[in-house]
Amino acid sequence: MILEDIYYGKWRPSEQVKSTDPESQKVNQKISDLMEMLKNKLPAVDFEQIEIMFDLLSESTSLHSAAAFTHGYRAGALTMIEVFSSEKE
């Protein structure tokens, strides 16, 4: 049950999303190929900096996704309140 999962901290929507969009898969493959090329071309110290940057970018994206999810959830809840309260009018 979703309510129990929320209560026990087991519900993580961002971990459940897996894109099946072929374009997303192409982009991810390009990123992977480019990272491999840079790993082979750059000194280890420089490549480590790129990995750190990607980790920070991933963290930033995750924070943005959480904010977008919260905003969307609130907008959905407000929509439901408006729909149900207009039935009483």
N, C-alpha and C positions, 0 to 999 in steps of 0.2 A: 504494500500500500504506500502511496506517495506520502501521505501524512506521517506515517511511521518512519519512512526514509528521511523525511525532512527533520523530524524530531531527533533521530539518532545520527544525523549528520551524514547520511549515506547518499543523499540526493545531490549530485553534482552535474547539472545540465551540460556544462561545457565539456565534460568528459564523455558524454553520451553522443555528442554530435560527430558524425563521421560523414564528410562530404563524399557524395557519389558523383559530383559534377566532374565530367571529364576535363574541363578547363582547369579546375583546381588540381587535379592529378598532374596535368601537364606542368603547371606552375611549380608544384612541389618537386617534380622531377628536374626541372631546370635549376631550381635552388640547390638540389642535391648534387647535380653535375657541376655547378659552379663552385660549390664548396669543396668538392673533391679536387677540382682543378687548382683552386687557391691553396689547398693543403699541400699539393705537390709542388707548387711554384714558390710559395713564400717560406721564409724562415719560420721555424716553429713559434718563436716569440710573437711574430706578427700575426700568424694564424690564430694564436690563442686570443689575441685582442679582438679579432673578428668573431670568434666564438663567444667571447664575453658580450660583445655588442648584440649578437643574436639572442643571447639569453636575456639581456635587458629589453630588447624589442619584444620578445615573447612575453615577458612579465608585463610590459606596458600594454600589449594587446589583450592579455588576460584581464587586466584591470579595466580596460575599456569595455570588454565584453561583459564583465560583471555589471558595470554601470548601465550598459545598454539593456541587459536583461532586467535589471531592477526597474529601469524606466518603462520598459515594455510591460512588465508585470503590473506596475502601478497604473499605467494607462488602461490595461485590460480590466483591472479591478474597478477603476473609475467609470469605465464604459458600462460594466455590469451594474454598478450602483445607479447610474443614470437611466439605464434601460428599465430596471426594476422599480425605481422611484417614479418614473413617468407612467407606469401602469396604474398607480394609485390615483393619479390626477384625473 
